[in-house]
């Protein structure tokens, strides 16, 4: 009987564990919308935007959306020296003042490492443009799917991803 009691406690304890994040996938062989650039924003290559400003965008976005980013010195050099890093797979959007408005950074393996949009520009199509552009870039490279991880609590991001055909992968 004592063994049974321990077993029940373990089951109850495990049942309460909920992963902090979920993994989502998009099949890139299926059709998806053409990215439409939001008014007032323009794409810029990674080398045209100051890395310190992109880091600040990541810090601000993750402060309220879950996740985190290392201090600049611990973020930038390991990022650009990673074997999966390709500057062509980092898309940025800037506003009329050339300030970073959004960023998506993909690994060559077909994984989105980061996708962020500045708080004051959310809900205007920047996230969709970044995501759909990432789909296009990776499909053009011959990849058949794209994955990312999202915090369970990040409802806005989960809705964006679901709207564009991303589904949970167990």
Helices and strands as residue ranges (DSSP letters): H 2-16, E 21-27, E 42-44, G 46-48, H 51-65, H 72-81, G 87-89, E 90-94, E 100-106, E 111-117, G 119-121, H 126-140, E 145-151, H 155-163, E 167-169
